[in-house]
Amino acid sequence: MLIQDSRGAGATPIEQDAPQGRAASGADNLRAVTLSSVLGAVIEWYDFFLYGVVAGVVLNRLYFPQADAVVATMLAYSTFALGFVARPVGGVIFGHFGDRLGRKKMLMLTLLLMGGATMLIGVIPTYSSIGIAAPLLLLACRIVQGIGLGGEWGGAVLMTYESAPVEQRGFYASLPQIGMSLGLVLASGVVAVLSYTLDDAQFLAWGWRSAFIASGVLVIVTFYMRKHVAETDDFNKAKKSRHETLPIVDVFRRYPRTVLACMGARVIDGVFFNVFGVFSIHYLTETLHFPRTTALLGVLFGAAVMTFFIPFWGRVSDKLGQPLVYGMGALLAGLSAYPAFMLMQGANGSAWPVWIAIIIPFGVFHAAVFGTMSSLFSEAFEPDVRYSGISFVYQFAGVFAGGLTPVAATYFTGLQAGKPWYLCAYVLVGGLLSALCCAWLARHRKSPQCERVRARALAEAR
């Protein structure tokens, strides 16, 4: 059943009858889909984040001219940002074919793209060896990574979202999001172990490369798993009523305001993650002069905590509705930047204040955003254009919200000689914007969760 947006934004889905008496094969497939989506997401995010983790501590030294250290760091982060620019391209391409040919086939291809590009990064010669060709090759691999991840996220989310019972879709759609936190744990953990066990010369010479090359083994295992899961019922039903219009064109024709609202909601996720999960490593090591291992462990602990809170908030969103949980998380994340950076500034060399400053905002508040984002966006679009819709929203907004954030953070802290207060204001504005967009979605988008919350409230009032 569909309901027309009161302001003409297009048709949005509301609750349908949940399937009764799911067969054992359906339950088995849901478990297989969930496991393969989570493991695939772990690998994809590991590949992507590994680049971000080493960009400010390795790649700036080895692949860019060293006349000015700040400029070299900004150039390294700029190649990081270009990976985000490539993600909307991947989102449009794989979204189109995902809506036309199926979610499963696209997930297998995106996995190979990400894994291959990551392995190649691990063998590119340095600037001192091949000159300008080194950063150009690095850039090419980064773009391929971005294209692969641009298609991966939407497919992994939809495989679990569309395979799950309607009343549990918030929870199941949150599970591939664990791949982000586990991928970051794996990426930062591997780099932390290598940093601890190797001296700087060994780490810069070959240690960091081994982390990239090792990705290939994981890709083979997950590719095999993805090959043996079933396509979703939502996609199979949508095939029968397919329109001739390109899916991405249909998205803009039917959901113009919803696209803008979802992109605005996405801002805090991109800003917050890249401030606390990427830039904080550079800030702690280069500005506050903490050991690299301390900074990496802080991000690792925060991501580990997030792994448990993502499904927690996904479950809560099934009861309260995604816009409420997401909007609350956006506000808390935006407000937490000031106290978090105050703790870092006043740590005086102690690791514990630094870890607390990262773990609570990153592991708990950001989890409320990231854990509910997948179902929030999925419910905004019908199945025939859903892959294209959520991929475009997530990836295109990520160019500005995520990809440019490390560069902006370097600029803002540079304006105040290392002080982070302009950066904190940047994070707060992102949180407020995202919360307002969630309020719009709550008012204009009818979702199964929101309908159940309203029904329970009416029942209790009687």
C-alpha positions in Angstrom: 0.0 0.0 0.0 1.3 3.5 -0.8 0.5 6.9 0.5 1.0 10.2 -1.4 3.2 12.8 0.3 1.0 15.7 1.3 3.3 18.1 -0.4 3.7 16.2 -3.6 7.1 14.7 -2.9 6.0 11.4 -4.3 4.6 8.1 -3.0 6.2 6.6 0.1 5.7 3.1 1.4 3.8 2.3 4.6 3.4 -1.0 6.4 2.4 -4.1 4.5 1.2 -7.3 6.2 4.3 -9.2 7.5 4.7 -12.6 6.0 3.1 -15.3 8.2 4.8 -18.5 9.0 8.1 -18.0 7.4 9.6 -21.2 6.0 12.8 -22.5 7.5 14.5 -21.9 4.2 13.5 -18.2 4.5 15.0 -18.0 8.0 18.1 -19.8 6.8 18.5 -17.4 3.9 18.0 -14.4 6.2 20.9 -15.6 8.4 23.1 -16.3 5.3 22.2 -12.9 3.9 22.9 -11.1 7.1 26.3 -12.9 7.7 27.5 -12.3 4.1 26.4 -8.7 4.2 28.1 -8.0 7.5 31.4 -9.8 6.5 31.4 -8.1 3.1 30.8 -4.7 4.7 33.7 -5.3 7.1 36.0 -5.9 4.2 34.8 -3.0 2.2 35.1 -0.6 5.1 38.4 -2.0 6.2 39.8 -1.3 2.7 38.3 2.2 2.6 39.3 3.2 6.2 42.7 1.8 6.0 43.5 4.5 3.5 42.1 7.2 5.8 44.0 5.9 8.8 47.4 6.0 7.0 46.7 9.1 4.9 47.9 11.6 7.6 50.7 9.5 9.1 52.2 7.6 6.1 50.9 8.7 2.6 51.6 12.4 3.2 55.3 11.5 3.7 55.8 8.9 1.0 53.6 10.1 -1.9 53.7 13.9 -1.9 56.5 16.5 -2.0 57.7 17.4 1.5 58.6 21.1 1.1 55.6 22.0 3.4 54.3 19.4 5.8 50.8 21.0 6.1 50.4 21.1 2.4 51.5 17.5 2.0 49.0 16.4 4.6 46.2 18.3 2.9 47.1 16.8 -0.4 47.0 13.3 1.2 43.6 14.1 2.6 42.5 15.5 -0.8 43.1 12.1 -2.4 41.0 10.7 0.5 38.3 13.1 -0.4 38.4 12.2 -4.1 37.4 8.7 -3.0 34.2 10.2 -1.7 33.7 12.1 -5.0 33.9 8.8 -6.8 31.3 7.2 -4.5 28.2 8.9 -6.1 29.4 7.6 -9.5 29.5 4.1 -8.1 26.1 4.7 -6.4 24.5 5.8 -9.6 26.0 3.0 -11.7 25.4 0.1 -9.3 22.1 1.6 -8.1 20.8 1.5 -11.7 21.9 -2.1 -12.3 20.9 -3.1 -8.8 17.4 -1.9 -9.4 17.4 -3.6 -12.9 19.4 -6.8 -12.4 19.4 -7.4 -8.7 21.1 -6.6 -5.5 23.2 -9.8 -5.3 25.1 -9.5 -8.6 26.1 -5.9 -7.8 27.4 -6.9 -4.4 29.7 -9.5 -5.9 31.2 -7.0 -8.3 31.7 -4.2 -5.8 33.6 -6.5 -3.6 36.1 -7.4 -6.3 36.6 -3.7 -7.2 37.3 -2.6 -3.6 39.6 -5.6 -2.9 41.6 -5.2 -6.1 42.2 -1.5 -5.7 43.3 -2.0 -2.1 45.9 -4.6 -2.9 47.3 -2.4 -5.7 47.7 0.5 -3.2 50.0 -1.7 -1.2 52.5 -2.1 -4.1 52.6 1.4 -5.6 56.2 2.8 -5.5 56.8 6.0 -3.6 57.3 9.6 -4.8 61.0 9.3 -4.4 61.1 6.3 -6.7 58.8 7.3 -9.6 58.0 11.0 -9.0 54.6 12.4 -9.9 53.4 9.0 -11.1 53.2 7.8 -7.5 50.4 10.1 -6.4 48.6 9.7 -9.7 48.5 5.9 -9.3 47.4 6.3 -5.7 44.6 8.6 -6.9 43.5 6.1 -9.6 43.2 3.3 -7.0 41.4 5.6 -4.6 38.8 6.4 -7.3 38.2 2.7 -8.0 37.8 2.1 -4.2 35.3 4.9 -4.1 33.3 3.5 -7.0 33.2 0.1 -5.4 32.1 1.4 -2.0 29.5 3.6 -3.7 27.7 0.6 -4.9 28.5 -1.7 -2.0 26.7 0.1 0.8 23.2 0.3 -0.8 23.3 -3.4 -1.9 24.4 -4.7 1.5 21.8 -2.7 3.4 19.0 -3.7 1.0 19.8 -7.4 1.1 19.2 -7.5 4.9 16.4 -4.8 4.9 14.3 -6.5 2.2 14.9 -10.0 3.5 13.8 -9.2 7.1 10.3 -9.2 8.6 8.7 -5.7 8.3 8.6 -5.3 12.1 12.3 -6.0 12.5 13.7 -4.2 9.5 15.3 -1.5 11.6 17.3 -4.0 13.5 18.3 -6.2 10.5 19.2 -3.1 8.4 21.5 -1.9 11.2 23.6 -5.1 11.1 25.5 -4.4 7.9 26.4 -1.0 9.5 28.4 -3.0 12.0 30.7 -3.6 9.1 31.8 0.0 9.3 32.8 -0.2 13.0 34.3 -3.6 12.7 36.2 -2.5 9.5 37.5 0.5 11.4 38.5 -1.7 14.3 40.3 -4.0 12.0 42.0 -1.2 10.0 43.1 0.8 13.1 43.9 -2.3 15.0 46.2 -3.7 12.2 48.0 -0.3 11.9 48.3 0.0 15.7 49.8 -3.5 16.0 52.2 -2.8 13.1 53.1 0.6 14.7 53.8 -1.1 18.1 55.9 -4.0 16.8 57.8 -2.1 14.1 60.1 0.9 14.3 59.3 3.9 12.1 61.7 2.9 9.4 60.2 -0.6 9.1 56.6 0.7 9.3 57.2 3.3 6.5 59.2 0.9 4.4 56.9 -2.2 4.3 54.7 -2.5 7.4 51.8 -0.3 6.2 51.9 -2.1 2.8 51.2 -5.5 4.4 47.9 -4.2 5.8 46.7 -3.3 2.3 47.8 -6.5 0.6 46.2 -8.8 3.3 42.8 -7.6 2.2 42.9 -10.0 -0.8 42.5 -13.1 1.4 39.3 -11.8 3.0 37.8 -10.9 -0.4 38.0 -14.5 -1.7 36.1 -15.9 1.3 33.3 -13.3 1.2 32.9 -13.5 -2.5 32.1 -17.2 -2.2 29.5 -16.5 0.6 27.7 -13.9 -1.5 27.5 -16.2 -4.4 25.2 -18.5 -2.5 22.5 -16.2 -1.1 19.1 -15.6 -2.7 17.8 -12.4 -4.2 15.3 -10.4 -2.2 11.5 -10.7 -2.6 11.1 -7.0 -2.8 13.3 -6.9 -5.9 11.6 -9.9 -7.5 8.2 -8.2 -7.0 9.5 -4.8 -8.3 10.7 -6.4 -11.5 7.1 -7.2 -12.5 6.1 -3.5 -12.4 9.3 -2.0 -13.7 9.1 1.5 -15.4 11.0 2.4 -18.6 12.4 5.5 -16.9 15.9 5.3 -15.6 15.7 4.6 -11.8 17.8 7.6 -10.8 15.6 9.8 -13.0 12.5 8.3 -11.3 14.0 9.1 -7.9 14.2 12.8 -8.6 10.8 12.9 -10.3 9.0 11.2 -7.5 11.0 12.1 -4.4 12.6 15.5 -4.8 12.1 16.9 -1.3 12.7 13.5 0.3 16.1 13.3 -1.5 17.1 16.7 -0.1 15.9 15.8 3.4 17.8 12.6 3.5 21.0 14.3 2.2 20.7 16.9 5.0 20.2 14.1 7.5 23.3 12.4 6.2 25.5 15.5 7.0 26.3 14.7 10.7 27.3 11.2 9.9 29.9 12.2 7.4 31.2 15.1 9.4 31.3 13.4 12.8 32.9 10.1 11.6 35.7 11.9 9.7 36.4 14.2 12.6 36.6 11.5 15.3 37.5 8.5 13.2 40.0 10.0 10.7 41.2 13.5 11.6 41.5 12.9 15.4 44.4 10.6 14.7 46.4 13.3 12.9 45.3 16.0 15.4 46.4 13.9 18.4 49.7 12.9 17.0 50.8 16.0 15.1 49.2 18.8 17.2 49.0 17.4 20.7 52.0 15.1 20.3 50.4 11.9 21.6 52.0 8.6 20.5 50.4 7.3 17.3 49.4 4.1 19.1 47.4 6.1 21.7 45.4 7.8 19.0 44.8 4.6 17.1 43.7 2.8 20.2 41.2 5.5 21.0 39.5 5.2 17.6 39.7 1.4 17.9 38.0 1.4 21.3 35.3 3.8 20.1 34.6 1.7 17.1 34.4 -1.5 19.2 31.8 0.2 21.5 29.9 1.3 18.4 29.7 -2.3 17.2 27.4 -3.1 20.2 25.4 0.1 20.1 24.6 0.0 16.3 22.2 -3.0 16.6 20.9 -1.6 20.0 19.8 1.6 18.3 18.5 -0.4 15.4 16.3 -2.3 17.7 15.1 0.8 19.5 14.2 2.4 16.1 11.8 -0.5 15.4 9.9 0.6 18.5 10.2 4.4 18.4 10.8 5.1 14.7 14.0 6.0 12.8 13.5 9.8 12.5 13.3 10.2 16.3 16.3 8.0 17.1 18.4 9.4 14.3 17.5 13.0 15.1 18.4 12.5 18.8 21.7 11.0 17.9 22.5 13.9 15.5 21.9 16.5 18.3 23.9 14.6 20.9 26.8 14.1 18.4 26.9 17.8 17.4 26.8 18.9 21.0 29.5 16.5 22.1 32.3 17.9 20.0 33.1 20.8 22.4 33.5 18.7 25.6 35.3 16.0 23.7 38.0 18.3 22.4 38.3 20.0 25.7 39.2 16.6 27.2 41.8 16.1 24.5 43.3 19.6 25.1 43.5 19.1 28.9 44.8 15.5 28.8 48.4 16.5 29.5 49.8 13.3 28.0 47.3 10.9 29.7 45.6 8.4 27.4 42.4 7.9 29.4 40.9 11.4 28.8 41.6 11.0 25.1 40.0 7.6 25.0 36.9 8.9 26.9 36.7 11.9 24.5 36.5 9.5 21.5 34.6 6.5 22.9 31.4 8.1 24.2 30.7 10.5 21.3 31.9 8.1 18.6 30.8 4.8 20.1 27.4 5.8 21.5 26.1 9.0 19.9 27.3 8.3 16.4 26.0 4.8 16.6 22.4 6.2 17.0 22.9 7.9 13.7 24.7 5.2 11.8 22.6 2.4 13.2 19.3 3.8 12.0 20.4 5.5 8.8 20.0 2.4 6.6 16.4 1.8 7.5 15.6 5.5 7.6 16.7 5.9 4.0 15.4 2.6 2.8 11.8 3.3 3.9 11.8 6.6 2.0 11.9 4.9 -1.4 9.8 2.2 -3.1 11.6 -1.1 -4.1 11.8 -0.4 -7.8 14.1 2.7 -7.2 15.3 2.0 -3.7 18.9 0.9 -4.6 19.4 4.1 -6.7 17.7 6.3 -4.1 19.6 5.3 -1.0 22.9 5.0 -2.9 22.6 8.5 -4.4 21.5 10.1 -1.1 24.2 8.4 1.0 27.1 8.8 -1.5 26.5 12.2 -2.9 25.9 13.8 0.5 29.1 12.0 1.6 31.2 14.0 -0.8 30.5 17.2 1.1 29.8 15.9 4.6 32.5 13.3 4.7 35.2 13.6 2.0 35.9 17.3 2.6 35.8 17.1 6.4 39.5 16.2 7.0 40.6 19.0 4.7 38.2 21.4 6.4 39.3 20.2 9.9 43.0 20.8 9.0 42.0 24.3 7.8 39.9 25.2 10.8 42.5 24.1 13.4 45.2 25.9 11.4 43.3 29.1 11.8 43.6 29.0 15.5 47.2 27.6 15.7 45.9 24.1 16.6 42.9 25.1 18.7 39.8 23.1 17.7 36.9 25.5 18.5 36.0 26.5 14.9 36.0 22.8 14.1 33.7 22.1 17.0 31.3 24.7 15.7 31.4 23.0 12.3 30.4 19.7 13.9 27.6 21.4 15.9 26.1 23.0 12.8 26.1 19.7 11.0 24.2 18.1 14.0 21.6 20.8 14.0 21.0 20.6 10.2 20.6 16.8 10.4 18.2 16.9 13.3 16.0 19.4 11.4 15.9 17.2 8.3 14.9 14.3 10.5 12.0 16.3 11.9 10.9 17.0 8.3 11.1 13.3 7.5 9.1 12.4 10.6 6.4 14.8 9.6 6.1 13.9 5.8 7.2 10.3 5.5 5.0 7.5 6.7 7.0 4.4 7.8 5.9 1.1 9.4 7.7 2.1 12.6 6.1 5.5 12.8 2.7 4.0 12.1 3.1 1.5 14.9 4.3 4.1 17.4 1.3 6.3 16.6 -1.0 3.2 17.0 0.4 2.3 20.4 0.1 5.9 21.6 -3.5 6.1 20.5 -4.2 2.7 22.2 -2.6 3.9 25.4 -4.5 7.2 25.4 -7.8 5.2 25.2 
